[in-house]
Amino acid sequence: MGVGVSIFTITLGLILKFAIRADAMRDPVDIHVIGVILIIVGGVSFALQLLLMVRMQQQRGGSENHRDRMYDGDNPPPV
C-alpha cells in the first residue's frame, strides 16, 4: 500500500468508527470494530511506508552528499 492508500484506509476507518451510528445497521457485524481495524491497518501501513522511504534515502546517501563526493571546491565539474 502506498501512503495515499494508507491515509484513505485511516479515513474510512474513522468514518466507520465515529460517523455511523451502531443502531442504524441491523447486521451481525459491528461497524465500529471494522472501523478500528481499518484505522490500525492504515496506521501500520503508513508507518511502514515512512520507514521504507527513510531507509531508501539512507541507502542512496541523499543527493547533496552524492554531489559533494563527486565534486569538491578545487575541481569544478566537467563541462
Chimera marker file (.cmm) of the C-alpha trace (Angstrom):
<marker_set name="trace">
<marker id="1" x="0.000" y="0.000" z="0.000" r="1" g="1" b="0" radius="0.5"/>
<marker id="2" x="1.173" y="3.489" z="-0.724" r="1" g="1" b="0" radius="0.5"/>
<marker id="3" x="0.919" y="6.482" z="1.545" r="1" g="1" b="0" radius="0.5"/>
<marker id="4" x="-2.276" y="7.644" z="-0.175" r="1" g="1" b="0" radius="0.5"/>
<marker id="5" x="-3.959" y="4.281" z="0.288" r="1" g="1" b="0" radius="0.5"/>
<marker id="6" x="-2.916" y="4.263" z="3.951" r="1" g="1" b="0" radius="0.5"/>
<marker id="7" x="-4.450" y="7.683" z="4.531" r="1" g="1" b="0" radius="0.5"/>
<marker id="8" x="-7.620" y="6.579" z="2.722" r="1" g="1" b="0" radius="0.5"/>
<marker id="9" x="-7.835" y="3.456" z="4.900" r="1" g="1" b="0" radius="0.5"/>
<marker id="10" x="-7.428" y="5.510" z="8.076" r="1" g="1" b="0" radius="0.5"/>
<marker id="11" x="-10.091" y="7.958" z="6.889" r="1" g="1" b="0" radius="0.5"/>
<marker id="12" x="-12.519" y="5.166" z="6.043" r="1" g="1" b="0" radius="0.5"/>
<marker id="13" x="-11.922" y="3.592" z="9.452" r="1" g="1" b="0" radius="0.5"/>
<marker id="14" x="-12.584" y="6.902" z="11.207" r="1" g="1" b="0" radius="0.5"/>
<marker id="15" x="-15.822" y="7.342" z="9.284" r="1" g="1" b="0" radius="0.5"/>
<marker id="16" x="-16.987" y="3.856" z="10.218" r="1" g="1" b="0" radius="0.5"/>
<marker id="17" x="-15.967" y="4.334" z="13.846" r="1" g="1" b="0" radius="0.5"/>
<marker id="18" x="-17.324" y="7.810" z="14.559" r="1" g="1" b="0" radius="0.5"/>
<marker id="19" x="-19.764" y="8.873" z="11.836" r="1" g="1" b="0" radius="0.5"/>
<marker id="20" x="-22.081" y="5.874" z="11.653" r="1" g="1" b="0" radius="0.5"/>
<marker id="21" x="-24.428" y="5.028" z="14.479" r="1" g="1" b="0" radius="0.5"/>
<marker id="22" x="-24.358" y="1.388" z="15.514" r="1" g="1" b="0" radius="0.5"/>
<marker id="23" x="-28.154" y="1.162" z="15.768" r="1" g="1" b="0" radius="0.5"/>
<marker id="24" x="-28.528" y="2.319" z="12.148" r="1" g="1" b="0" radius="0.5"/>
<marker id="25" x="-27.185" y="-1.026" z="10.981" r="1" g="1" b="0" radius="0.5"/>
<marker id="26" x="-29.016" y="-4.245" z="11.811" r="1" g="1" b="0" radius="0.5"/>
<marker id="27" x="-26.281" y="-6.556" z="10.578" r="1" g="1" b="0" radius="0.5"/>
<marker id="28" x="-24.498" y="-9.019" z="12.860" r="1" g="1" b="0" radius="0.5"/>
<marker id="29" x="-21.230" y="-7.205" z="12.045" r="1" g="1" b="0" radius="0.5"/>
<marker id="30" x="-20.106" y="-4.431" z="14.385" r="1" g="1" b="0" radius="0.5"/>
<marker id="31" x="-19.250" y="-1.443" z="12.194" r="1" g="1" b="0" radius="0.5"/>
<marker id="32" x="-17.208" y="0.210" z="14.947" r="1" g="1" b="0" radius="0.5"/>
<marker id="33" x="-14.906" y="-2.809" z="15.238" r="1" g="1" b="0" radius="0.5"/>
<marker id="34" x="-14.343" y="-2.769" z="11.482" r="1" g="1" b="0" radius="0.5"/>
<marker id="35" x="-13.522" y="0.946" z="11.761" r="1" g="1" b="0" radius="0.5"/>
<marker id="36" x="-10.941" y="0.310" z="14.467" r="1" g="1" b="0" radius="0.5"/>
<marker id="37" x="-9.365" y="-2.494" z="12.428" r="1" g="1" b="0" radius="0.5"/>
<marker id="38" x="-9.087" y="-0.219" z="9.377" r="1" g="1" b="0" radius="0.5"/>
<marker id="39" x="-7.535" y="2.546" z="11.477" r="1" g="1" b="0" radius="0.5"/>
<marker id="40" x="-4.918" y="0.135" z="12.844" r="1" g="1" b="0" radius="0.5"/>
<marker id="41" x="-4.116" y="-1.370" z="9.438" r="1" g="1" b="0" radius="0.5"/>
<marker id="42" x="-3.845" y="2.072" z="7.838" r="1" g="1" b="0" radius="0.5"/>
<marker id="43" x="-1.629" y="3.371" z="10.647" r="1" g="1" b="0" radius="0.5"/>
<marker id="44" x="0.728" y="0.396" z="10.480" r="1" g="1" b="0" radius="0.5"/>
<marker id="45" x="0.901" y="0.652" z="6.701" r="1" g="1" b="0" radius="0.5"/>
<marker id="46" x="1.616" y="4.393" z="6.892" r="1" g="1" b="0" radius="0.5"/>
<marker id="47" x="4.389" y="3.844" z="9.442" r="1" g="1" b="0" radius="0.5"/>
<marker id="48" x="5.965" y="1.111" z="7.313" r="1" g="1" b="0" radius="0.5"/>
<marker id="49" x="5.872" y="3.330" z="4.223" r="1" g="1" b="0" radius="0.5"/>
<marker id="50" x="7.642" y="6.128" z="6.095" r="1" g="1" b="0" radius="0.5"/>
<marker id="51" x="10.235" y="3.681" z="7.417" r="1" g="1" b="0" radius="0.5"/>
<marker id="52" x="10.905" y="2.331" z="3.927" r="1" g="1" b="0" radius="0.5"/>
<marker id="53" x="11.240" y="5.841" z="2.488" r="1" g="1" b="0" radius="0.5"/>
<marker id="54" x="13.801" y="6.773" z="5.158" r="1" g="1" b="0" radius="0.5"/>
<marker id="55" x="15.769" y="3.584" z="4.536" r="1" g="1" b="0" radius="0.5"/>
<marker id="56" x="15.797" y="4.168" z="0.764" r="1" g="1" b="0" radius="0.5"/>
<marker id="57" x="17.140" y="7.697" z="1.236" r="1" g="1" b="0" radius="0.5"/>
<marker id="58" x="19.822" y="6.484" z="3.629" r="1" g="1" b="0" radius="0.5"/>
<marker id="59" x="20.955" y="3.827" z="1.152" r="1" g="1" b="0" radius="0.5"/>
<marker id="60" x="21.194" y="6.374" z="-1.638" r="1" g="1" b="0" radius="0.5"/>
<marker id="61" x="23.111" y="8.735" z="0.610" r="1" g="1" b="0" radius="0.5"/>
<marker id="62" x="20.994" y="11.757" z="-0.252" r="1" g="1" b="0" radius="0.5"/>
<marker id="63" x="21.509" y="13.930" z="-3.322" r="1" g="1" b="0" radius="0.5"/>
<marker id="64" x="23.625" y="16.596" z="-1.547" r="1" g="1" b="0" radius="0.5"/>
<marker id="65" x="26.093" y="14.077" z="-0.127" r="1" g="1" b="0" radius="0.5"/>
<marker id="66" x="26.472" y="12.406" z="-3.513" r="1" g="1" b="0" radius="0.5"/>
<marker id="67" x="27.118" y="15.721" z="-5.232" r="1" g="1" b="0" radius="0.5"/>
<marker id="68" x="29.679" y="16.730" z="-2.589" r="1" g="1" b="0" radius="0.5"/>
<marker id="69" x="31.569" y="13.465" z="-3.021" r="1" g="1" b="0" radius="0.5"/>
<marker id="70" x="31.758" y="13.804" z="-6.800" r="1" g="1" b="0" radius="0.5"/>
<marker id="71" x="32.899" y="17.426" z="-6.989" r="1" g="1" b="0" radius="0.5"/>
<marker id="72" x="34.794" y="19.349" z="-4.400" r="1" g="1" b="0" radius="0.5"/>
<marker id="73" x="35.580" y="23.067" z="-4.435" r="1" g="1" b="0" radius="0.5"/>
<marker id="74" x="39.012" y="22.689" z="-6.120" r="1" g="1" b="0" radius="0.5"/>
<marker id="75" x="37.836" y="20.546" z="-9.027" r="1" g="1" b="0" radius="0.5"/>
<marker id="76" x="34.879" y="22.003" z="-10.937" r="1" g="1" b="0" radius="0.5"/>
<marker id="77" x="32.537" y="19.585" z="-12.683" r="1" g="1" b="0" radius="0.5"/>
<marker id="78" x="33.346" y="18.707" z="-16.312" r="1" g="1" b="0" radius="0.5"/>
<marker id="79" x="31.629" y="20.764" z="-18.972" r="1" g="1" b="0" radius="0.5"/>
<link id1="1" id2="2" r="1" g="1" b="0" radius="0.2"/>
<link id1="2" id2="3" r="1" g="1" b="0" radius="0.2"/>
<link id1="3" id2="4" r="1" g="1" b="0" radius="0.2"/>
<link id1="4" id2="5" r="1" g="1" b="0" radius="0.2"/>
<link id1="5" id2="6" r="1" g="1" b="0" radius="0.2"/>
<link id1="6" id2="7" r="1" g="1" b="0" radius="0.2"/>
<link id1="7" id2="8" r="1" g="1" b="0" radius="0.2"/>
<link id1="8" id2="9" r="1" g="1" b="0" radius="0.2"/>
<link id1="9" id2="10" r="1" g="1" b="0" radius="0.2"/>
<link id1="10" id2="11" r="1" g="1" b="0" radius="0.2"/>
<link id1="11" id2="12" r="1" g="1" b="0" radius="0.2"/>
<link id1="12" id2="13" r="1" g="1" b="0" radius="0.2"/>
<link id1="13" id2="14" r="1" g="1" b="0" radius="0.2"/>
<link id1="14" id2="15" r="1" g="1" b="0" radius="0.2"/>
<link id1="15" id2="16" r="1" g="1" b="0" radius="0.2"/>
<link id1="16" id2="17" r="1" g="1" b="0" radius="0.2"/>
<link id1="17" id2="18" r="1" g="1" b="0" radius="0.2"/>
<link id1="18" id2="19" r="1" g="1" b="0" radius="0.2"/>
<link id1="19" id2="20" r="1" g="1" b="0" radius="0.2"/>
<link id1="20" id2="21" r="1" g="1" b="0" radius="0.2"/>
<link id1="21" id2="22" r="1" g="1" b="0" radius="0.2"/>
<link id1="22" id2="23" r="1" g="1" b="0" radius="0.2"/>
<link id1="23" id2="24" r="1" g="1" b="0" radius="0.2"/>
<link id1="24" id2="25" r="1" g="1" b="0" radius="0.2"/>
<link id1="25" id2="26" r="1" g="1" b="0" radius="0.2"/>
<link id1="26" id2="27" r="1" g="1" b="0" radius="0.2"/>
<link id1="27" id2="28" r="1" g="1" b="0" radius="0.2"/>
<link id1="28" id2="29" r="1" g="1" b="0" radius="0.2"/>
<link id1="29" id2="30" r="1" g="1" b="0" radius="0.2"/>
<link id1="30" id2="31" r="1" g="1" b="0" radius="0.2"/>
<link id1="31" id2="32" r="1" g="1" b="0" radius="0.2"/>
<link id1="32" id2="33" r="1" g="1" b="0" radius="0.2"/>
<link id1="33" id2="34" r="1" g="1" b="0" radius="0.2"/>
<link id1="34" id2="35" r="1" g="1" b="0" radius="0.2"/>
<link id1="35" id2="36" r="1" g="1" b="0" radius="0.2"/>
<link id1="36" id2="37" r="1" g="1" b="0" radius="0.2"/>
<link id1="37" id2="38" r="1" g="1" b="0" radius="0.2"/>
<link id1="38" id2="39" r="1" g="1" b="0" radius="0.2"/>
<link id1="39" id2="40" r="1" g="1" b="0" radius="0.2"/>
<link id1="40" id2="41" r="1" g="1" b="0" radius="0.2"/>
<link id1="41" id2="42" r="1" g="1" b="0" radius="0.2"/>
<link id1="42" id2="43" r="1" g="1" b="0" radius="0.2"/>
<link id1="43" id2="44" r="1" g="1" b="0" radius="0.2"/>
<link id1="44" id2="45" r="1" g="1" b="0" radius="0.2"/>
<link id1="45" id2="46" r="1" g="1" b="0" radius="0.2"/>
<link id1="46" id2="47" r="1" g="1" b="0" radius="0.2"/>
<link id1="47" id2="48" r="1" g="1" b="0" radius="0.2"/>
<link id1="48" id2="49" r="1" g="1" b="0" radius="0.2"/>
<link id1="49" id2="50" r="1" g="1" b="0" radius="0.2"/>
<link id1="50" id2="51" r="1" g="1" b="0" radius="0.2"/>
<link id1="51" id2="52" r="1" g="1" b="0" radius="0.2"/>
<link id1="52" id2="53" r="1" g="1" b="0" radius="0.2"/>
<link id1="53" id2="54" r="1" g="1" b="0" radius="0.2"/>
<link id1="54" id2="55" r="1" g="1" b="0" radius="0.2"/>
<link id1="55" id2="56" r="1" g="1" b="0" radius="0.2"/>
<link id1="56" id2="57" r="1" g="1" b="0" radius="0.2"/>
<link id1="57" id2="58" r="1" g="1" b="0" radius="0.2"/>
<link id1="58" id2="59" r="1" g="1" b="0" radius="0.2"/>
<link id1="59" id2="60" r="1" g="1" b="0" radius="0.2"/>
<link id1="60" id2="61" r="1" g="1" b="0" radius="0.2"/>
<link id1="61" id2="62" r="1" g="1" b="0" radius="0.2"/>
<link id1="62" id2="63" r="1" g="1" b="0" radius="0.2"/>
<link id1="63" id2="64" r="1" g="1" b="0" radius="0.2"/>
<link id1="64" id2="65" r="1" g="1" b="0" radius="0.2"/>
<link id1="65" id2="66" r="1" g="1" b="0" radius="0.2"/>
<link id1="66" id2="67" r="1" g="1" b="0" radius="0.2"/>
<link id1="67" id2="68" r="1" g="1" b="0" radius="0.2"/>
<link id1="68" id2="69" r="1" g="1" b="0" radius="0.2"/>
<link id1="69" id2="70" r="1" g="1" b="0" radius="0.2"/>
<link id1="70" id2="71" r="1" g="1" b="0" radius="0.2"/>
<link id1="71" id2="72" r="1" g="1" b="0" radius="0.2"/>
<link id1="72" id2="73" r="1" g="1" b="0" radius="0.2"/>
<link id1="73" id2="74" r="1" g="1" b="0" radius="0.2"/>
<link id1="74" id2="75" r="1" g="1" b="0" radius="0.2"/>
<link id1="75" id2="76" r="1" g="1" b="0" radius="0.2"/>
<link id1="76" id2="77" r="1" g="1" b="0" radius="0.2"/>
<link id1="77" id2="78" r="1" g="1" b="0" radius="0.2"/>
<link id1="78" id2="79" r="1" g="1" b="0" radius="0.2"/>
</marker_set>
